[in-house]
Amino acid sequence: MSHVLVFGASGTVGSELSRGLAAQGERVVEVTSRPPRTANQVQADLVTGAGLRAAFEGADRAFLLAPPGHVNQDELLGPVIDEAHARGLKKVVLMSAMGANADEGAPLRKAEMRLEASGLAYNIIRPNWFMQNFNTYWLQGIVQQATVALPVGTAKGSFIDARDIAAVAAKLLTSDTFANRDFDLTGPTALDHDAVAALLSREAGRIISFRDITPEAMLEGLLAAGMPKPYSQFLVVILGYFKAGYSERTTDAVAQILGRAPGSFERYAHDHRAFWAA
């Protein structure tokens, strides 16, 4: 049995990963920036570094990702990677994002390279846009206006189910078969947002539409929702990459690691239909 630290354990992927590892009999310690609520949680703040060293006590494996809302991911993840190295962890899995390795000056890529150079056994997973964005980040517009409003035009994305990301992370954390490799994770097919809206409509029992908006309108909406300006600008930039077609590619990484195909958007929409139902 391994002692696995899961950073971001309250998030979309981290919560699924924690449940999956526990079901496999692993000892899971959830790292949270808030005061612990259960015996298997420890508090650590990646922004300030408080509690980081104590969180690693007894750990032999770790799942890492940068906290949302920050664009200096390398500065936040660097000390975590260094602590993992100092503790001699057996395996570290870092969740980055598809396309992060296109620019070696990008903060996420700097974090990846720091892990690659650390001497630790590692894996880097770069998932494409989450299917779960439609029941989290984009949910308010769907519920209130029956609209998915994004500056992406007719471009397609090979959206991936976060449950598959978590399953991949669990496999990589508990196996050395794929050590020291990186993987771009995608869903099985690429869809534009009109197709996505149609699938959501079918499950919701009402019409949900896609509306293309300008990057300026997107930025304004993010800021109005209280998101920090640097991170809002970052999201608008990467949505621009989506519109340019960079999110359409599919890979066989999920099937290669798990021995099965990734879940479809149809399955995701059906499983989460209560979020959009009339």
Secondary structure as GFF3:
##gff-version 3
##sequence-region A 1 278
A	DSSP	beta_strand	3	7	.	.	.	ID=ss1
A	DSSP	alpha_helix	12	23	.	.	.	ID=ss2
A	DSSP	beta_strand	27	32	.	.	.	ID=ss3
A	DSSP	beta_strand	41	43	.	.	.	ID=ss4
A	DSSP	alpha_helix	52	55	.	.	.	ID=ss5
A	DSSP	beta_strand	61	64	.	.	.	ID=ss6
A	DSSP	alpha_helix	73	87	.	.	.	ID=ss7
A	DSSP	beta_strand	91	95	.	.	.	ID=ss8
A	DSSP	three_ten_helix	100	102	.	.	.	ID=ss9
A	DSSP	alpha_helix	107	116	.	.	.	ID=ss10
A	DSSP	beta_strand	122	127	.	.	.	ID=ss11
A	DSSP	three_ten_helix	131	135	.	.	.	ID=ss12
A	DSSP	alpha_helix	139	145	.	.	.	ID=ss13
A	DSSP	beta_strand	147	150	.	.	.	ID=ss14
A	DSSP	beta_strand	156	157	.	.	.	ID=ss15
A	DSSP	alpha_helix	162	173	.	.	.	ID=ss16
A	DSSP	beta_strand	181	185	.	.	.	ID=ss17
A	DSSP	beta_strand	191	192	.	.	.	ID=ss18
A	DSSP	alpha_helix	193	204	.	.	.	ID=ss19
A	DSSP	beta_strand	209	212	.	.	.	ID=ss20
A	DSSP	alpha_helix	215	224	.	.	.	ID=ss21
A	DSSP	alpha_helix	229	243	.	.	.	ID=ss22
A	DSSP	alpha_helix	253	258	.	.	.	ID=ss23
A	DSSP	alpha_helix	265	271	.	.	.	ID=ss24
A	DSSP	three_ten_helix	273	275	.	.	.	ID=ss25
###
